[in-house]
Amino acid sequence: APVSRPAAADGALLSATGYVIARRQATISAKVSGRLTELHVEEGQHVLSGALIARLDDANSRALLAQTEAQLALSRSALADLAPIYQRAQTQLAEGLIAQEALDNAKANYDQAQATVGVAQANVAIARQNQDDTVVRAPFSGVVTVKAAQPGEIVAPLSAGAGFTRTGIATIVDMDSLEVEVEVSENFISRVHPGQPCSVKLNAYPDWDIPARVIAAIPTADRSKATVRVRVALESKDERILPEMGVRVAFLDKPLAAKGQP
């Protein structure tokens, strides 16, 4: 059962079991499919937000970027050639040297060249984004807990149906977002309230009382188990506290007395 009645001498109203969870974690993947050429992380490594995680083969995206940049240069050159022709036609029409039709033709050519430059600029922007998408960076600071791919493997944002395509590269966990989640019998949930002091014991360190407090009770019950999930904030950060560790939480009527850590 997830809940048991603690001894009254402990100053606890009730106790419950659960696990340490990370509220902020992400399995990092690439926005595009490709062959992984570089991987810069290992399990247990601390990374900062924006740090380089991996690179994909960018030969095709670099070639496309070079092509679009060349097309942009050509379209800008054509526009530069047509600009003085259009200006001269305006002057000549004012002096009565050419007909309105000649000016209209010069303006149409100039406007078309401007539109071509705009399209070329958009193509360059798309090509640069495709190039950037081959670089995978950390979305936030944290610790790498899983390395799911190796250089040389094909990675993709979605499964391609083949067993040799990886959909994730690495998992990063923000250790500052660790908290505890327990299940409390709905018969005793009235004894739990936000801000209530708690004592958390890790199964791995049963003699260590970690001060904590209730964040909230999730406003729904599990019909099959007659329990309500409760989120508990840890008020002590320690590298020994790891995601998915088993815990026992005692809900107290007064804050936990300060104790030395083991």
C-alpha positions as CSV (number, residue, x, y, z in Angstrom):
1,A,0.0,0.0,0.0
2,P,1.3,3.5,-0.8
3,V,0.3,4.9,2.6
4,S,0.9,3.8,6.2
5,R,0.2,5.4,9.5
6,P,3.5,6.6,11.2
7,A,4.2,6.5,14.9
8,A,2.8,9.5,16.7
9,A,6.1,10.1,18.4
10,D,7.7,11.1,15.1
11,G,5.4,14.1,14.9
12,A,4.2,12.8,11.5
13,L,0.6,12.8,10.4
14,L,1.0,10.1,7.8
15,S,3.7,8.7,5.5
16,A,3.8,7.7,1.8
17,T,6.2,6.1,-0.6
18,G,7.2,7.4,-4.0
19,Y,10.1,8.4,-6.2
20,V,12.4,11.3,-7.0
21,I,11.4,12.8,-10.3
22,A,12.8,15.6,-12.5
23,R,10.3,18.2,-13.6
24,R,12.6,19.4,-16.3
25,Q,14.3,16.8,-18.6
26,A,14.5,16.3,-22.3
27,T,15.6,13.7,-24.8
28,I,17.5,15.8,-27.3
29,S,17.1,15.0,-31.0
30,A,17.9,16.7,-34.3
31,K,15.3,18.7,-36.2
32,V,16.4,16.9,-39.4
33,S,17.4,13.4,-40.4
34,G,21.0,12.7,-41.0
35,R,24.2,10.8,-40.1
36,L,25.7,11.7,-36.7
37,T,29.3,12.8,-37.3
38,E,30.1,14.3,-33.9
39,L,29.0,13.7,-30.3
40,H,30.4,15.8,-27.5
41,V,28.7,14.4,-24.4
42,E,29.0,11.4,-22.1
43,E,26.8,10.1,-19.3
44,G,27.3,12.1,-16.1
45,Q,28.6,15.2,-17.9
46,H,27.4,18.6,-16.9
47,V,26.4,20.8,-19.8
48,L,25.4,24.4,-20.0
49,S,22.4,25.8,-21.9
50,G,23.4,26.2,-25.6
51,A,26.4,23.9,-25.3
52,L,27.2,21.8,-28.4
53,I,25.8,18.3,-28.1
54,A,26.2,16.9,-31.6
55,R,26.6,17.6,-35.3
56,L,25.1,15.8,-38.3
57,D,26.6,15.4,-41.7
58,D,26.1,18.9,-43.3
59,A,27.6,18.3,-46.7
60,N,24.3,18.7,-48.5
61,S,23.1,21.6,-46.5
62,R,26.4,23.4,-47.0
63,A,26.2,22.9,-50.8
64,L,22.7,24.1,-50.9
65,L,23.6,27.2,-48.9
66,A,26.5,28.0,-51.3
67,Q,24.1,27.6,-54.2
68,T,21.5,29.9,-52.8
69,E,24.1,32.5,-51.9
70,A,25.4,32.4,-55.4
71,Q,21.9,32.9,-56.8
72,L,21.4,35.8,-54.5
73,A,24.6,37.4,-55.7
74,L,23.5,37.0,-59.3
75,S,20.1,38.5,-58.7
76,R,21.6,41.5,-56.8
77,S,24.0,42.0,-59.7
78,A,21.1,42.0,-62.2
79,L,19.1,44.5,-60.1
80,A,22.2,46.7,-59.9
81,D,22.4,46.7,-63.7
82,L,18.7,47.5,-64.2
83,A,18.5,50.3,-61.6
84,P,20.3,52.9,-63.7
85,I,18.3,51.9,-66.8
86,Y,15.1,52.5,-65.0
87,Q,16.3,55.9,-63.6
88,R,17.5,56.9,-67.1
89,A,14.1,56.0,-68.6
90,Q,12.4,58.2,-66.0
91,T,14.6,61.1,-67.0
92,Q,14.2,60.5,-70.7
93,L,10.4,60.4,-70.4
94,A,10.4,63.7,-68.5
95,E,12.5,65.2,-71.4
96,G,10.1,63.7,-74.0
97,L,12.8,61.5,-75.5
98,I,10.9,58.2,-75.0
99,A,7.3,57.0,-74.9
100,Q,5.5,55.9,-71.7
101,E,5.7,52.3,-72.9
102,A,9.5,52.3,-72.8
103,L,9.4,53.5,-69.2
104,D,6.8,50.9,-68.3
105,N,9.0,48.2,-69.7
106,A,12.0,49.4,-67.7
107,K,10.0,49.6,-64.6
108,A,8.6,46.0,-65.1
109,N,12.1,44.7,-65.6
110,Y,13.3,46.5,-62.4
111,D,10.4,45.3,-60.3
112,Q,10.9,41.7,-61.5
113,A,14.6,42.0,-60.5
114,Q,13.6,43.3,-57.1
115,A,11.2,40.3,-56.6
116,T,13.9,37.9,-57.7
117,V,16.3,39.3,-55.1
118,G,13.6,38.9,-52.4
119,V,13.0,35.2,-53.4
120,A,16.8,34.6,-53.4
121,Q,17.1,36.2,-49.9
122,A,14.3,33.9,-48.6
123,N,16.1,30.9,-50.1
124,V,19.3,31.8,-48.4
125,A,17.5,32.2,-45.1
126,I,16.0,28.7,-45.5
127,A,19.3,27.2,-46.5
128,R,21.0,28.8,-43.5
129,Q,18.3,27.4,-41.2
130,N,18.8,23.9,-42.7
131,Q,22.5,24.3,-42.0
132,D,21.8,25.4,-38.4
133,D,19.5,22.4,-37.9
134,T,22.5,20.0,-38.3
135,V,23.9,21.4,-35.1
136,V,22.3,20.1,-31.9
137,R,22.6,22.2,-28.7
138,A,21.5,21.8,-25.1
139,P,18.1,23.5,-24.5
140,F,19.0,24.1,-20.8
141,S,21.7,23.4,-18.3
142,G,21.8,20.0,-16.7
143,V,23.4,16.6,-16.5
144,V,23.5,14.0,-19.3
145,T,21.9,10.8,-18.0
146,V,21.6,8.8,-21.3
147,K,23.6,8.7,-24.4
148,A,21.4,7.1,-27.0
149,A,23.4,7.4,-30.3
150,Q,26.9,7.0,-31.6
151,P,28.8,8.8,-34.4
152,G,28.0,7.1,-37.7
153,E,24.4,6.3,-36.8
154,I,21.4,7.8,-38.6
155,V,19.3,10.0,-36.4
156,A,15.9,11.4,-37.1
157,P,13.3,13.5,-35.3
158,L,10.7,10.8,-35.9
159,S,11.1,7.0,-36.3
160,A,11.6,6.1,-39.9
161,G,10.3,2.6,-39.4
162,A,13.7,0.9,-39.5
163,G,15.4,-0.4,-36.4
164,F,18.7,1.3,-37.2
165,T,17.4,4.9,-37.0
166,R,17.8,6.7,-33.7
167,T,15.2,9.2,-32.6
168,G,17.1,10.5,-29.7
169,I,20.7,11.5,-29.2
170,A,21.0,12.2,-25.4
171,T,18.8,12.8,-22.4
172,I,19.5,15.9,-20.2
173,V,18.1,16.3,-16.7
174,D,18.0,19.6,-14.8
175,M,19.1,18.4,-11.4
176,D,17.8,21.7,-9.8
177,S,14.3,20.6,-10.8
178,L,14.3,17.4,-8.8
179,E,11.3,16.8,-6.5
180,V,9.4,13.9,-5.0
181,E,6.1,12.5,-6.1
182,V,4.2,10.2,-3.8
183,E,0.8,8.6,-3.7
184,V,-1.4,9.3,-0.7
185,S,-4.5,7.3,0.1
186,E,-7.6,9.4,-0.6
187,N,-8.8,8.6,2.9
188,F,-5.9,10.7,4.3
189,I,-5.5,13.4,1.6
190,S,-7.3,15.8,3.9
191,R,-4.2,15.8,6.1
192,V,-2.0,17.1,3.3
193,H,-1.9,20.8,2.3
194,P,0.4,23.1,0.3
195,G,3.4,24.3,2.2
196,Q,3.2,21.5,4.8
197,P,6.6,20.5,6.2
198,C,7.8,17.0,5.4
199,S,10.7,14.7,6.0
200,V,12.0,12.7,3.0
201,K,14.1,9.6,3.4
202,L,15.8,8.1,0.4
203,N,15.8,4.3,0.3
204,A,19.5,4.4,-0.5
205,Y,20.2,6.6,2.6
206,P,17.6,5.6,5.2
207,D,19.3,7.5,8.1
208,W,19.3,10.8,6.2
209,D,16.3,13.1,6.9
210,I,15.9,15.6,4.1
211,P,13.7,18.6,4.9
212,A,10.9,19.2,2.4
213,R,7.5,20.8,1.9
214,V,4.4,20.0,0.0
215,I,4.0,21.8,-3.3
216,A,0.5,20.6,-4.2
217,A,-1.8,17.6,-4.4
218,I,-2.6,16.8,-8.0
219,P,-6.4,17.5,-8.3
220,T,-7.4,14.1,-9.5
221,A,-7.5,10.6,-8.0
222,D,-6.5,7.2,-9.3
223,R,-9.7,5.2,-9.3
224,S,-8.0,1.9,-9.4
225,K,-5.7,2.6,-6.4
226,A,-7.8,5.1,-4.5
227,T,-4.8,7.4,-4.2
228,V,-3.9,11.0,-5.0
229,R,-0.5,12.1,-6.3
230,V,1.3,14.7,-4.2
231,R,4.3,16.8,-5.3
232,V,6.9,17.5,-2.6
233,A,9.8,20.0,-2.9
234,L,13.2,19.1,-1.6
235,E,14.7,21.9,0.5
236,S,18.2,20.5,0.3
237,K,20.1,20.0,-2.9
238,D,22.7,17.2,-2.9
239,E,24.4,15.2,-5.7
240,R,23.4,12.0,-4.0
241,I,19.7,12.7,-4.8
242,L,19.1,11.1,-8.2
243,P,16.1,10.8,-10.5
244,E,13.9,7.7,-10.0
245,M,15.3,6.9,-6.5
246,G,12.7,5.4,-4.1
247,V,11.7,7.5,-1.1
248,R,9.5,7.6,1.9
249,V,7.9,10.9,2.9
250,A,6.6,11.7,6.3
251,F,4.1,14.6,6.4
252,L,4.7,16.6,9.6
253,D,2.7,18.9,11.7
254,K,5.8,21.1,12.3
255,P,9.1,21.7,10.4
256,L,11.8,19.1,10.6
257,A,14.5,19.9,13.2
258,A,17.9,20.6,11.7
259,K,20.1,17.6,11.6
260,G,23.6,17.0,10.2
261,Q,23.7,15.1,6.9
262,P,25.4,11.7,6.9
